């Protein structure tokens, strides 16, 4: 077996800003890090470490200058979704 297990995820740890686009969870409680700390989540998945990429790191890793970052910052790339967010407030 492996001596160490390190997991680096591409999304934010708890999708605090996400809306209904691209995230296939009905409630935040279904997200592991929304209900426990990152250290607790690492222990729960039996990983030695658990890290999450920042917005900047995700763009750099994909060699991109822009992507939809709504899960990170709540800013959708089109007014269609931005208007829905305003309606939901």
PDB file of N, CA, C and O in Angstrom:
ATOM      1  N   UNK A   1       0.815  -1.191   0.000  1.00  0.00           N
ATOM      2  CA  UNK A   1       0.000   0.000   0.000  1.00  0.00           C
ATOM      3  C   UNK A   1       0.854   1.247   0.000  1.00  0.00           C
ATOM      4  O   UNK A   1       2.077   1.194   0.127  1.00  0.00           O
ATOM      5  N   UNK A   2       0.189   2.347  -0.143  1.00  0.00           N
ATOM      6  CA  UNK A   2       0.853   3.650  -0.176  1.00  0.00           C
ATOM      7  C   UNK A   2       1.345   4.043   1.212  1.00  0.00           C
ATOM      8  O   UNK A   2       0.689   3.760   2.214  1.00  0.00           O
ATOM      9  N   UNK A   3       2.494   4.691   1.263  1.00  0.00           N
ATOM     10  CA  UNK A   3       3.006   5.190   2.534  1.00  0.00           C
ATOM     11  C   UNK A   3       2.298   6.479   2.943  1.00  0.00           C
ATOM     12  O   UNK A   3       2.034   6.703   4.124  1.00  0.00           O
ATOM     13  N   UNK A   4       1.992   7.323   1.959  1.00  0.00           N
ATOM     14  CA  UNK A   4       1.322   8.598   2.203  1.00  0.00           C
ATOM     15  C   UNK A   4       0.283   8.822   1.119  1.00  0.00           C
ATOM     16  O   UNK A   4       0.472   8.427  -0.032  1.00  0.00           O
ATOM     17  N   UNK A   5      -0.809   9.457   1.496  1.00  0.00           N
ATOM     18  CA  UNK A   5      -1.849   9.829   0.534  1.00  0.00           C
ATOM     19  C   UNK A   5      -2.088  11.322   0.686  1.00  0.00           C
ATOM     20  O   UNK A   5      -2.534  11.780   1.738  1.00  0.00           O
ATOM     21  N   UNK A   6      -1.794  12.082  -0.361  1.00  0.00           N
ATOM     22  CA  UNK A   6      -2.021  13.519  -0.381  1.00  0.00           C
ATOM     23  C   UNK A   6      -3.059  13.813  -1.451  1.00  0.00           C
ATOM     24  O   UNK A   6      -2.926  13.336  -2.579  1.00  0.00           O
ATOM     25  N   UNK A   7      -4.091  14.587  -1.126  1.00  0.00           N
ATOM     26  CA  UNK A   7      -5.134  14.936  -2.075  1.00  0.00           C
ATOM     27  C   UNK A   7      -5.153  16.442  -2.245  1.00  0.00           C
ATOM     28  O   UNK A   7      -5.221  17.193  -1.272  1.00  0.00           O
ATOM     29  N   UNK A   8      -5.092  16.873  -3.502  1.00  0.00           N
ATOM     30  CA  UNK A   8      -5.237  18.288  -3.820  1.00  0.00           C
ATOM     31  C   UNK A   8      -6.441  18.404  -4.733  1.00  0.00           C
ATOM     32  O   UNK A   8      -6.449  17.854  -5.834  1.00  0.00           O
ATOM     33  N   UNK A   9      -7.456  19.119  -4.277  1.00  0.00           N
ATOM     34  CA  UNK A   9      -8.701  19.276  -5.017  1.00  0.00           C
ATOM     35  C   UNK A   9      -8.668  20.593  -5.792  1.00  0.00           C
ATOM     36  O   UNK A   9      -7.994  21.543  -5.394  1.00  0.00           O
ATOM     37  N   UNK A  10      -9.397  20.635  -6.891  1.00  0.00           N
ATOM     38  CA  UNK A  10      -9.396  21.846  -7.717  1.00  0.00           C
ATOM     39  C   UNK A  10     -10.455  22.844  -7.303  1.00  0.00           C
ATOM     40  O   UNK A  10     -10.433  23.984  -7.766  1.00  0.00           O
ATOM     41  N   UNK A  11     -11.374  22.454  -6.452  1.00  0.00           N
ATOM     42  CA  UNK A  11     -12.443  23.362  -6.058  1.00  0.00           C
ATOM     43  C   UNK A  11     -12.191  23.983  -4.708  1.00  0.00           C
ATOM     44  O   UNK A  11     -11.296  23.557  -3.978  1.00  0.00           O
ATOM     45  N   UNK A  12     -12.979  24.994  -4.370  1.00  0.00           N
ATOM     46  CA  UNK A  12     -12.864  25.563  -3.026  1.00  0.00           C
ATOM     47  C   UNK A  12     -13.325  24.544  -2.002  1.00  0.00           C
ATOM     48  O   UNK A  12     -14.073  23.623  -2.331  1.00  0.00           O
ATOM     49  N   UNK A  13     -12.888  24.700  -0.776  1.00  0.00           N
ATOM     50  CA  UNK A  13     -13.144  23.666   0.223  1.00  0.00           C
ATOM     51  C   UNK A  13     -14.614  23.477   0.562  1.00  0.00           C
ATOM     52  O   UNK A  13     -15.010  22.369   0.923  1.00  0.00           O
ATOM     53  N   UNK A  14     -15.439  24.514   0.461  1.00  0.00           N
ATOM     54  CA  UNK A  14     -16.843  24.283   0.830  1.00  0.00           C
ATOM     55  C   UNK A  14     -17.839  24.960  -0.087  1.00  0.00           C
ATOM     56  O   UNK A  14     -19.021  25.031   0.250  1.00  0.00           O
ATOM     57  N   UNK A  15     -17.414  25.454  -1.218  1.00  0.00           N
ATOM     58  CA  UNK A  15     -18.337  26.027  -2.209  1.00  0.00           C
ATOM     59  C   UNK A  15     -19.304  27.016  -1.580  1.00  0.00           C
ATOM     60  O   UNK A  15     -20.506  26.965  -1.840  1.00  0.00           O
ATOM     61  N   UNK A  16     -18.786  27.910  -0.759  1.00  0.00           N
ATOM     62  CA  UNK A  16     -19.647  28.860  -0.060  1.00  0.00           C
ATOM     63  C   UNK A  16     -20.427  29.756  -1.008  1.00  0.00           C
ATOM     64  O   UNK A  16     -21.541  30.168  -0.684  1.00  0.00           O
ATOM     65  N   UNK A  17     -19.875  30.063  -2.158  1.00  0.00           N
ATOM     66  CA  UNK A  17     -20.490  31.031  -3.053  1.00  0.00           C
ATOM     67  C   UNK A  17     -21.299  30.384  -4.167  1.00  0.00           C
ATOM     68  O   UNK A  17     -21.973  31.091  -4.916  1.00  0.00           O
ATOM     69  N   UNK A  18     -21.253  29.073  -4.300  1.00  0.00           N
ATOM     70  CA  UNK A  18     -21.842  28.441  -5.474  1.00  0.00           C
ATOM     71  C   UNK A  18     -23.355  28.540  -5.493  1.00  0.00           C
ATOM     72  O   UNK A  18     -24.016  28.587  -4.456  1.00  0.00           O
ATOM     73  N   UNK A  19     -23.873  28.569  -6.697  1.00  0.00           N
ATOM     74  CA  UNK A  19     -25.315  28.578  -6.899  1.00  0.00           C
ATOM     75  C   UNK A  19     -25.726  27.258  -7.506  1.00  0.00           C
ATOM     76  O   UNK A  19     -25.270  26.198  -7.078  1.00  0.00           O
ATOM     77  N   UNK A  20     -26.583  27.323  -8.496  1.00  0.00           N
ATOM     78  CA  UNK A  20     -27.159  26.107  -9.063  1.00  0.00           C
ATOM     79  C   UNK A  20     -26.427  25.606 -10.299  1.00  0.00           C
ATOM     80  O   UNK A  20     -26.885  24.656 -10.934  1.00  0.00           O
ATOM     81  N   UNK A  21     -25.320  26.208 -10.653  1.00  0.00           N
ATOM     82  CA  UNK A  21     -24.621  25.851 -11.885  1.00  0.00           C
ATOM     83  C   UNK A  21     -23.369  25.038 -11.582  1.00  0.00           C
ATOM     84  O   UNK A  21     -22.496  25.501 -10.848  1.00  0.00           O
ATOM     85  N   UNK A  22     -23.270  23.839 -12.134  1.00  0.00           N
ATOM     86  CA  UNK A  22     -22.040  23.073 -12.066  1.00  0.00           C
ATOM     87  C   UNK A  22     -21.784  22.286 -10.802  1.00  0.00           C
ATOM     88  O   UNK A  22     -20.825  21.516 -10.754  1.00  0.00           O
ATOM     89  N   UNK A  23     -22.591  22.444  -9.792  1.00  0.00           N
ATOM     90  CA  UNK A  23     -22.397  21.702  -8.556  1.00  0.00           C
ATOM     91  C   UNK A  23     -23.597  20.780  -8.384  1.00  0.00           C
ATOM     92  O   UNK A  23     -24.736  21.242  -8.317  1.00  0.00           O
ATOM     93  N   UNK A  24     -23.347  19.498  -8.314  1.00  0.00           N
ATOM     94  CA  UNK A  24     -24.427  18.520  -8.282  1.00  0.00           C
ATOM     95  C   UNK A  24     -24.757  18.061  -6.868  1.00  0.00           C
ATOM     96  O   UNK A  24     -24.837  16.863  -6.597  1.00  0.00           O
ATOM     97  N   UNK A  25     -24.943  19.008  -5.985  1.00  0.00           N
ATOM     98  CA  UNK A  25     -25.311  18.725  -4.611  1.00  0.00           C
ATOM     99  C   UNK A  25     -26.583  19.486  -4.297  1.00  0.00           C
ATOM    100  O   UNK A  25     -26.731  20.642  -4.694  1.00  0.00           O
ATOM    101  N   UNK A  26     -27.491  18.858  -3.597  1.00  0.00           N
ATOM    102  CA  UNK A  26     -28.748  19.511  -3.257  1.00  0.00           C
ATOM    103  C   UNK A  26     -28.597  20.453  -2.073  1.00  0.00           C
ATOM    104  O   UNK A  26     -29.248  21.496  -2.008  1.00  0.00           O
ATOM    105  N   UNK A  27     -27.735  20.077  -1.143  1.00  0.00           N
ATOM    106  CA  UNK A  27     -27.528  20.901   0.045  1.00  0.00           C
ATOM    107  C   UNK A  27     -26.040  20.981   0.359  1.00  0.00           C
ATOM    108  O   UNK A  27     -25.271  20.092  -0.007  1.00  0.00           O
ATOM    109  N   UNK A  28     -25.638  22.060   1.044  1.00  0.00           N
ATOM    110  CA  UNK A  28     -24.232  22.214   1.435  1.00  0.00           C
ATOM    111  C   UNK A  28     -23.799  21.103   2.377  1.00  0.00           C
ATOM    112  O   UNK A  28     -22.622  20.745   2.404  1.00  0.00           O
ATOM    113  N   UNK A  29     -24.734  20.546   3.157  1.00  0.00           N
ATOM    114  CA  UNK A  29     -24.356  19.519   4.129  1.00  0.00           C
ATOM    115  C   UNK A  29     -23.826  18.257   3.457  1.00  0.00           C
ATOM    116  O   UNK A  29     -23.201  17.424   4.113  1.00  0.00           O
ATOM    117  N   UNK A  30     -24.073  18.106   2.143  1.00  0.00           N
ATOM    118  CA  UNK A  30     -23.536  16.955   1.412  1.00  0.00           C
ATOM    119  C   UNK A  30     -22.045  17.119   1.114  1.00  0.00           C
ATOM    120  O   UNK A  30     -21.372  16.155   0.752  1.00  0.00           O
ATOM    121  N   UNK A  31     -21.540  18.326   1.266  1.00  0.00           N
ATOM    122  CA  UNK A  31     -20.124  18.599   1.007  1.00  0.00           C
ATOM    123  C   UNK A  31     -19.316  18.355   2.278  1.00  0.00           C
ATOM    124  O   UNK A  31     -19.600  18.931   3.328  1.00  0.00           O
ATOM    125  N   UNK A  32     -18.326  17.514   2.172  1.00  0.00           N
ATOM    126  CA  UNK A  32     -17.537  17.101   3.325  1.00  0.00           C
ATOM    127  C   UNK A  32     -16.981  18.282   4.105  1.00  0.00           C
ATOM    128  O   UNK A  32     -17.130  18.336   5.326  1.00  0.00           O
ATOM    129  N   UNK A  33     -16.349  19.221   3.432  1.00  0.00           N
ATOM    130  CA  UNK A  33     -15.695  20.335   4.129  1.00  0.00           C
ATOM    131  C   UNK A  33     -16.661  21.439   4.545  1.00  0.00           C
ATOM    132  O   UNK A  33     -16.252  22.398   5.200  1.00  0.00           O
ATOM    133  N   UNK A  34     -17.930  21.320   4.179  1.00  0.00           N
ATOM    134  CA  UNK A  34     -18.924  22.278   4.662  1.00  0.00           C
ATOM    135  C   UNK A  34     -19.347  21.923   6.085  1.00  0.00           C
ATOM    136  O   UNK A  34     -19.902  22.758   6.798  1.00  0.00           O
ATOM    137  N   UNK A  35     -19.083  20.681   6.494  1.00  0.00           N
ATOM    138  CA  UNK A  35     -19.518  20.254   7.823  1.00  0.00           C
ATOM    139  C   UNK A  35     -18.375  19.840   8.737  1.00  0.00           C
ATOM    140  O   UNK A  35     -18.610  19.423   9.871  1.00  0.00           O
ATOM    141  N   UNK A  36     -17.144  19.949   8.260  1.00  0.00           N
ATOM    142  CA  UNK A  36     -15.994  19.646   9.115  1.00  0.00           C
ATOM    143  C   UNK A  36     -14.785  20.418   8.617  1.00  0.00           C
ATOM    144  O   UNK A  36     -14.762  20.907   7.487  1.00  0.00           O
ATOM    145  N   UNK A  37     -13.801  20.515   9.462  1.00  0.00           N
ATOM    146  CA  UNK A  37     -12.579  21.228   9.078  1.00  0.00           C
ATOM    147  C   UNK A  37     -11.820  20.422   8.020  1.00  0.00           C
ATOM    148  O   UNK A  37     -12.106  19.246   7.795  1.00  0.00           O
ATOM    149  N   UNK A  38     -10.863  21.066   7.384  1.00  0.00           N
ATOM    150  CA  UNK A  38     -10.047  20.379   6.376  1.00  0.00           C
ATOM    151  C   UNK A  38      -9.263  19.240   7.028  1.00  0.00           C
ATOM    152  O   UNK A  38      -9.120  18.169   6.437  1.00  0.00           O
ATOM    153  N   UNK A  39      -8.757  19.463   8.238  1.00  0.00           N
ATOM    154  CA  UNK A  39      -8.025  18.399   8.937  1.00  0.00           C
ATOM    155  C   UNK A  39      -8.945  17.216   9.244  1.00  0.00           C
ATOM    156  O   UNK A  39      -8.548  16.062   9.084  1.00  0.00           O
ATOM    157  N   UNK A  40     -10.166  17.500   9.683  1.00  0.00           N
ATOM    158  CA  UNK A  40     -11.130  16.425   9.956  1.00  0.00           C
ATOM    159  C   UNK A  40     -11.508  15.685   8.675  1.00  0.00           C
ATOM    160  O   UNK A  40     -11.661  14.464   8.679  1.00  0.00           O
ATOM    161  N   UNK A  41     -11.658  16.435   7.574  1.00  0.00           N
ATOM    162  CA  UNK A  41     -11.997  15.818   6.288  1.00  0.00           C
ATOM    163  C   UNK A  41     -10.869  14.908   5.822  1.00  0.00           C
ATOM    164  O   UNK A  41     -11.122  13.812   5.321  1.00  0.00           O
ATOM    165  N   UNK A  42      -9.626  15.353   5.984  1.00  0.00           N
ATOM    166  CA  UNK A  42      -8.477  14.522   5.603  1.00  0.00           C
ATOM    167  C   UNK A  42      -8.500  13.216   6.378  1.00  0.00           C
ATOM    168  O   UNK A  42      -8.261  12.148   5.815  1.00  0.00           O
ATOM    169  N   UNK A  43      -8.784  13.303   7.656  1.00  0.00           N
ATOM    170  CA  UNK A  43      -8.854  12.092   8.479  1.00  0.00           C
ATOM    171  C   UNK A  43     -10.005  11.193   8.028  1.00  0.00           C
ATOM    172  O   UNK A  43      -9.866   9.971   7.984  1.00  0.00           O
ATOM    173  N   UNK A  44     -11.143  11.807   7.693  1.00  0.00           N
ATOM    174  CA  UNK A  44     -12.321  11.035   7.273  1.00  0.00           C
ATOM    175  C   UNK A  44     -12.080  10.260   5.976  1.00  0.00           C
ATOM    176  O   UNK A  44     -12.608   9.163   5.797  1.00  0.00           O
ATOM    177  N   UNK A  45     -11.279  10.835   5.071  1.00  0.00           N
ATOM    178  CA  UNK A  45     -10.990  10.136   3.806  1.00  0.00           C
ATOM    179  C   UNK A  45      -9.661   9.387   3.860  1.00  0.00           C
ATOM    180  O   UNK A  45      -9.178   8.867   2.854  1.00  0.00           O
ATOM    181  N   UNK A  46      -9.084   9.346   5.064  1.00  0.00           N
ATOM    182  CA  UNK A  46      -7.834   8.630   5.303  1.00  0.00           C
ATOM    183  C   UNK A  46      -6.678   9.138   4.442  1.00  0.00           C
ATOM    184  O   UNK A  46      -5.869   8.365   3.929  1.00  0.00           O
ATOM    185  N   UNK A  47      -6.630  10.472   4.302  1.00  0.00           N
ATOM    186  CA  UNK A  47      -5.524  11.108   3.576  1.00  0.00           C
ATOM    187  C   UNK A  47      -4.569  11.729   4.586  1.00  0.00           C
ATOM    188  O   UNK A  47      -4.988  12.191   5.647  1.00  0.00           O
ATOM    189  N   UNK A  48      -3.299  11.737   4.254  1.00  0.00           N
ATOM    190  CA  UNK A  48      -2.314  12.367   5.128  1.00  0.00           C
ATOM    191  C   UNK A  48      -2.409  13.887   5.054  1.00  0.00           C
ATOM    192  O   UNK A  48      -2.115  14.585   6.024  1.00  0.00           O
ATOM    193  N   UNK A  49      -2.822  14.391   3.895  1.00  0.00           N
ATOM    194  CA  UNK A  49      -3.018  15.827   3.753  1.00  0.00           C
ATOM    195  C   UNK A  49      -4.113  16.092   2.732  1.00  0.00           C
ATOM    196  O   UNK A  49      -4.372  15.282   1.842  1.00  0.00           O
ATOM    197  N   UNK A  50      -4.746  17.245   2.884  1.00  0.00           N
ATOM    198  CA  UNK A  50      -5.816  17.670   1.995  1.00  0.00           C
ATOM    199  C   UNK A  50      -5.644  19.155   1.745  1.00  0.00           C
ATOM    200  O   UNK A  50      -5.615  19.950   2.684  1.00  0.00           O
ATOM    201  N   UNK A  51      -5.533  19.522   0.506  1.00  0.00           N
ATOM    202  CA  UNK A  51      -5.338  20.923   0.123  1.00  0.00           C
ATOM    203  C   UNK A  51      -6.297  21.263  -1.007  1.00  0.00           C
ATOM    204  O   UNK A  51      -6.812  20.373  -1.683  1.00  0.00           O
ATOM    205  N   UNK A  52      -6.534  22.553  -1.208  1.00  0.00           N
ATOM    206  CA  UNK A  52      -7.393  23.024  -2.282  1.00  0.00           C
ATOM    207  C   UNK A  52      -6.672  24.112  -3.064  1.00  0.00           C
ATOM    208  O   UNK A  52      -6.027  24.985  -2.483  1.00  0.00           O
ATOM    209  N   UNK A  53      -6.789  24.053  -4.385  1.00  0.00           N
ATOM    210  CA  UNK A  53      -6.159  25.062  -5.225  1.00  0.00           C
ATOM    211  C   UNK A  53      -6.853  26.406  -5.059  1.00  0.00           C
ATOM    212  O   UNK A  53      -8.066  26.471  -4.861  1.00  0.00           O
ATOM    213  N   UNK A  54      -6.081  27.461  -5.142  1.00  0.00           N
ATOM    214  CA  UNK A  54      -6.639  28.812  -5.152  1.00  0.00           C
ATOM    215  C   UNK A  54      -7.122  29.123  -6.566  1.00  0.00           C
ATOM    216  O   UNK A  54      -6.838  28.374  -7.501  1.00  0.00           O
ATOM    217  N   UNK A  55      -7.844  30.216  -6.719  1.00  0.00           N
ATOM    218  CA  UNK A  55      -8.279  30.648  -8.057  1.00  0.00           C
ATOM    219  C   UNK A  55      -7.074  30.806  -8.978  1.00  0.00           C
ATOM    220  O   UNK A  55      -7.079  30.338 -10.117  1.00  0.00           O
ATOM    221  N   UNK A  56      -6.051  31.466  -8.471  1.00  0.00           N
ATOM    222  CA  UNK A  56      -4.865  31.729  -9.274  1.00  0.00           C
ATOM    223  C   UNK A  56      -4.174  30.430  -9.697  1.00  0.00           C
ATOM    224  O   UNK A  56      -3.730  30.297 -10.837  1.00  0.00           O
ATOM    225  N   UNK A  57      -4.089  29.487  -8.777  1.00  0.00           N
ATOM    226  CA  UNK A  57      -3.434  28.207  -9.073  1.00  0.00           C
ATOM    227  C   UNK A  57      -4.216  27.407 -10.105  1.00  0.00           C
ATOM    228  O   UNK A  57      -3.624  26.752 -10.963  1.00  0.00           O
ATOM    229  N   UNK A  58      -5.550  27.458 -10.026  1.00  0.00           N
ATOM    230  CA  UNK A  58      -6.376  26.749 -10.997  1.00  0.00           C
ATOM    231  C   UNK A  58      -6.175  27.318 -12.396  1.00  0.00           C
ATOM    232  O   UNK A  58      -6.029  26.564 -13.359  1.00  0.00           O
ATOM    233  N   UNK A  59      -6.168  28.640 -12.513  1.00  0.00           N
ATOM    234  CA  UNK A  59      -5.937  29.272 -13.814  1.00  0.00           C
ATOM    235  C   UNK A  59      -4.556  28.917 -14.353  1.00  0.00           C
ATOM    236  O   UNK A  59      -4.403  28.611 -15.535  1.00  0.00           O
ATOM    237  N   UNK A  60      -3.557  28.959 -13.482  1.00  0.00           N
ATOM    238  CA  UNK A  60      -2.187  28.644 -13.898  1.00  0.00           C
ATOM    239  C   UNK A  60      -2.066  27.184 -14.328  1.00  0.00           C
ATOM    240  O   UNK A  60      -1.425  26.883 -15.335  1.00  0.00           O
ATOM    241  N   UNK A  61      -2.679  26.279 -13.569  1.00  0.00           N
ATOM    242  CA  UNK A  61      -2.599  24.848 -13.889  1.00  0.00           C
ATOM    243  C   UNK A  61      -3.235  24.535 -15.235  1.00  0.00           C
ATOM    244  O   UNK A  61      -2.763  23.661 -15.962  1.00  0.00           O
ATOM    245  N   UNK A  62      -4.288  25.237 -15.561  1.00  0.00           N
ATOM    246  CA  UNK A  62      -4.971  25.009 -16.830  1.00  0.00           C
ATOM    247  C   UNK A  62      -4.467  25.893 -17.955  1.00  0.00           C
ATOM    248  O   UNK A  62      -4.996  25.860 -19.066  1.00  0.00           O
ATOM    249  N   UNK A  63      -3.428  26.693 -17.662  1.00  0.00           N
ATOM    250  CA  UNK A  63      -2.877  27.624 -18.640  1.00  0.00           C
ATOM    251  C   UNK A  63      -3.993  28.485 -19.238  1.00  0.00           C
ATOM    252  O   UNK A  63      -4.092  28.648 -20.454  1.00  0.00           O
ATOM    253  N   UNK A  64      -4.828  29.030 -18.350  1.00  0.00           N
ATOM    254  CA  UNK A  64      -5.983  29.830 -18.761  1.00  0.00           C
ATOM    255  C   UNK A  64      -5.884  31.219 -18.156  1.00  0.00           C
ATOM    256  O   UNK A  64      -5.267  31.411 -17.108  1.00  0.00           O
ATOM    257  N   UNK A  65      -6.490  32.173 -18.819  1.00  0.00           N
ATOM    258  CA  UNK A  65      -6.548  33.520 -18.263  1.00  0.00           C
ATOM    259  C   UNK A  65      -7.904  33.787 -17.622  1.00  0.00           C
ATOM    260  O   UNK A  65      -8.044  34.708 -16.818  1.00  0.00           O
ATOM    261  N   UNK A  66      -8.922  32.964 -17.987  1.00  0.00           N
ATOM    262  CA  UNK A  66     -10.225  33.118 -17.361  1.00  0.00           C
ATOM    263  C   UNK A  66     -11.014  31.810 -17.410  1.00  0.00           C
ATOM    264  O   UNK A  66     -10.888  31.024 -18.349  1.00  0.00           O
ATOM    265  N   UNK A  67     -11.811  31.600 -16.401  1.00  0.00           N
ATOM    266  CA  UNK A  67     -12.721  30.466 -16.272  1.00  0.00           C
ATOM    267  C   UNK A  67     -13.895  30.943 -15.431  1.00  0.00           C
ATOM    268  O   UNK A  67     -13.815  31.995 -14.797  1.00  0.00           O
ATOM    269  N   UNK A  68     -14.972  30.191 -15.420  1.00  0.00           N
ATOM    270  CA  UNK A  68     -16.054  30.487 -14.482  1.00  0.00           C
ATOM    271  C   UNK A  68     -15.520  30.184 -13.086  1.00  0.00           C
ATOM    272  O   UNK A  68     -15.118  29.056 -12.799  1.00  0.00           O
ATOM    273  N   UNK A  69     -15.518  31.171 -12.240  1.00  0.00           N
ATOM    274  CA  UNK A  69     -15.007  31.013 -10.880  1.00  0.00           C
ATOM    275  C   UNK A  69     -16.101  31.211  -9.846  1.00  0.00           C
ATOM    276  O   UNK A  69     -15.818  31.550  -8.697  1.00  0.00           O
ATOM    277  N   UNK A  70     -17.352  31.000 -10.248  1.00  0.00           N
ATOM    278  CA  UNK A  70     -18.481  31.252  -9.351  1.00  0.00           C
ATOM    279  C   UNK A  70     -18.386  30.458  -8.056  1.00  0.00           C
ATOM    280  O   UNK A  70     -18.779  30.954  -7.000  1.00  0.00           O
ATOM    281  N   UNK A  71     -17.872  29.236  -8.117  1.00  0.00           N
ATOM    282  CA  UNK A  71     -17.744  28.439  -6.889  1.00  0.00           C
ATOM    283  C   UNK A  71     -16.761  29.065  -5.907  1.00  0.00           C
ATOM    284  O   UNK A  71     -16.881  28.885  -4.696  1.00  0.00           O
ATOM    285  N   UNK A  72     -15.792  29.799  -6.436  1.00  0.00           N
ATOM    286  CA  UNK A  72     -14.805  30.454  -5.584  1.00  0.00           C
ATOM    287  C   UNK A  72     -15.295  31.814  -5.090  1.00  0.00           C
ATOM    288  O   UNK A  72     -15.150  32.143  -3.913  1.00  0.00           O
ATOM    289  N   UNK A  73     -15.880  32.606  -6.003  1.00  0.00           N
ATOM    290  CA  UNK A  73     -16.133  34.008  -5.683  1.00  0.00           C
ATOM    291  C   UNK A  73     -17.562  34.484  -5.916  1.00  0.00           C
ATOM    292  O   UNK A  73     -17.866  35.644  -5.638  1.00  0.00           O
ATOM    293  N   UNK A  74     -18.443  33.631  -6.414  1.00  0.00           N
ATOM    294  CA  UNK A  74     -19.830  34.011  -6.628  1.00  0.00           C
ATOM    295  C   UNK A  74     -20.082  34.848  -7.862  1.00  0.00           C
ATOM    296  O   UNK A  74     -21.213  35.267  -8.104  1.00  0.00           O
ATOM    297  N   UNK A  75     -19.039  35.100  -8.652  1.00  0.00           N
ATOM    298  CA  UNK A  75     -19.187  35.907  -9.867  1.00  0.00           C
ATOM    299  C   UNK A  75     -19.367  35.002 -11.080  1.00  0.00           C
ATOM    300  O   UNK A  75     -18.446  34.291 -11.483  1.00  0.00           O
ATOM    301  N   UNK A  76     -20.556  35.039 -11.648  1.00  0.00           N
ATOM    302  CA  UNK A  76     -20.839  34.225 -12.830  1.00  0.00           C
ATOM    303  C   UNK A  76     -20.426  34.975 -14.090  1.00  0.00           C
ATOM    304  O   UNK A  76     -20.489  36.204 -14.120  1.00  0.00           O
ATOM    305  N   UNK A  77     -20.002  34.256 -15.135  1.00  0.00           N
ATOM    306  CA  UNK A  77     -19.489  34.913 -16.340  1.00  0.00           C
ATOM    307  C   UNK A  77     -20.562  35.532 -17.240  1.00  0.00           C
ATOM    308  O   UNK A  77     -20.228  36.205 -18.215  1.00  0.00           O
ATOM    309  N   UNK A  78     -21.831  35.321 -16.932  1.00  0.00           N
ATOM    310  CA  UNK A  78     -22.897  35.915 -17.736  1.00  0.00           C
ATOM    311  C   UNK A  78     -23.905  36.582 -16.824  1.00  0.00           C
ATOM    312  O   UNK A  78     -24.038  36.216 -15.656  1.00  0.00           O
ATOM    313  N   UNK A  79     -24.611  37.557 -17.357  1.00  0.00           N
ATOM    314  CA  UNK A  79     -25.609  38.261 -16.553  1.00  0.00           C
ATOM    315  C   UNK A  79     -26.794  37.363 -16.219  1.00  0.00           C
ATOM    316  O   UNK A  79     -27.486  37.613 -15.232  1.00  0.00           O
ATOM    317  N   UNK A  80     -27.045  36.327 -17.011  1.00  0.00           N
ATOM    318  CA  UNK A  80     -28.150  35.411 -16.755  1.00  0.00           C
ATOM    319  C   UNK A  80     -28.071  34.856 -15.339  1.00  0.00           C
ATOM    320  O   UNK A  80     -29.057  34.900 -14.604  1.00  0.00           O
ATOM    321  N   UNK A  81     -26.920  34.340 -14.950  1.00  0.00           N
ATOM    322  CA  UNK A  81     -26.770  33.760 -13.620  1.00  0.00           C
ATOM    323  C   UNK A  81     -26.643  34.832 -12.551  1.00  0.00           C
ATOM    324  O   UNK A  81     -27.127  34.648 -11.434  1.00  0.00           O
ATOM    325  N   UNK A  82     -26.005  35.939 -12.869  1.00  0.00           N
ATOM    326  CA  UNK A  82     -25.872  37.026 -11.919  1.00  0.00           C
ATOM    327  C   UNK A  82     -27.258  37.552 -11.543  1.00  0.00           C
ATOM    328  O   UNK A  82     -27.502  37.877 -10.381  1.00  0.00           O
ATOM    329  N   UNK A  83     -28.166  37.638 -12.518  1.00  0.00           N
ATOM    330  CA  UNK A  83     -29.530  38.092 -12.245  1.00  0.00           C
ATOM    331  C   UNK A  83     -30.251  37.109 -11.332  1.00  0.00           C
ATOM    332  O   UNK A  83     -31.004  37.525 -10.452  1.00  0.00           O
ATOM    333  N   UNK A  84     -30.030  35.805 -11.529  1.00  0.00           N
ATOM    334  CA  UNK A  84     -30.674  34.797 -10.675  1.00  0.00           C
ATOM    335  C   UNK A  84     -30.209  34.945  -9.233  1.00  0.00           C
ATOM    336  O   UNK A  84     -31.006  34.812  -8.304  1.00  0.00           O
ATOM    337  N   UNK A  85     -28.945  35.215  -9.047  1.00  0.00           N
ATOM    338  CA  UNK A  85     -28.415  35.404  -7.697  1.00  0.00           C
ATOM    339  C   UNK A  85     -29.111  36.575  -7.022  1.00  0.00           C
ATOM    340  O   UNK A  85     -29.500  36.488  -5.858  1.00  0.00           O
ATOM    341  N   UNK A  86     -29.267  37.669  -7.755  1.00  0.00           N
ATOM    342  CA  UNK A  86     -29.938  38.844  -7.205  1.00  0.00           C
ATOM    343  C   UNK A  86     -31.382  38.521  -6.846  1.00  0.00           C
ATOM    344  O   UNK A  86     -31.878  38.982  -5.818  1.00  0.00           O
ATOM    345  N   UNK A  87     -32.061  37.742  -7.671  1.00  0.00           N
ATOM    346  CA  UNK A  87     -33.450  37.359  -7.408  1.00  0.00           C
ATOM    347  C   UNK A  87     -33.561  36.512  -6.153  1.00  0.00           C
ATOM    348  O   UNK A  87     -34.529  36.639  -5.404  1.00  0.00           O
ATOM    349  N   UNK A  88     -32.576  35.644  -5.913  1.00  0.00           N
ATOM    350  CA  UNK A  88     -32.600  34.728  -4.781  1.00  0.00           C
ATOM    351  C   UNK A  88     -32.313  35.412  -3.450  1.00  0.00           C
ATOM    352  O   UNK A  88     -32.552  34.827  -2.393  1.00  0.00           O
ATOM    353  N   UNK A  89     -31.807  36.634  -3.485  1.00  0.00           N
ATOM    354  CA  UNK A  89     -31.435  37.333  -2.229  1.00  0.00           C
ATOM    355  C   UNK A  89     -32.639  37.763  -1.440  1.00  0.00           C
ATOM    356  O   UNK A  89     -32.497  38.357  -0.372  1.00  0.00           O
TER     357      UNK A  89
END
